[in-house]
């Protein structure tokens, strides 16, 4: 009999450490936001490269969703260069009682 594993998210399926999985998810969300904004702007890859201060091959990596090639800091920097007002909100989770 084959054992089927069920995960809360795709990130939990590809990463055993829930903290690392959550970090991947956050980076992916930022990357998707950036991709959406760039696609709506209808800029060419050379124009995007100039705006973001990166090379055209890096733009290609960004638009293809190559998450491992971009740090959180790089993604936040791209948003800054795009004129976004980036705010970070931190909420402490309440501990569950048994």
Secondary structure, DSSP 8 states (H G I E B T S, - for coil): -------SSHHHHH-SSHHHHHHHHHHHHHHHHHHHHHHHHT--HHHHHHHHTS-HHHHHHHHTT-GGG--HHHHHHHHHHTT---------------
